[in-house]
């Protein structure tokens, strides 16, 4: 692939957001496949949607339907990183020159959020940088969770589901 004509920066996806969200699932940055599809967790090997389907009994056969199920259950999805320097792969460890989403502003705009679930270690570190020491509302609890990424072989799907039960 010739990257000579590629953009210098890549930008993430808009939040997946329904009315009155109570939970915010926060990832690091969308994968190359998710960016191409314009859908969160589009890689079929990622465990995010199997976890959500199991925990929340989501109906449907595809991501757009499952996404609507999350919104109906007052769950929002977003990423801590707004943009990054272009990179050819999707691995979190390769992310460089990040710019952060305004998480404190998002929480002010959506005061119904009571729980933030951090999808993996990179999301946790990125969240801490994105909030830059800002005080979160005392009503918001933050839960670091194992990454749903297929690269996270440390946990089986069953173990991930167990740890993610906090969301349900």
Secondary structure, DSSP 4 states (H G I P E B T S, - for coil): ---TTS-SEEE-PPPB--TT--EEEEES---HHHHHHTSTT--TT-SHHHHHHHHHT--SSSHHHHHHHHHHTTEEEEESEEEEE--SS--GGG--S-EE--HHHHHHHTTT--EEEEESHHHHHHHHHHHTTPPPPTT-EEEEE---STT-TTS-HHHHHHHHGGG-
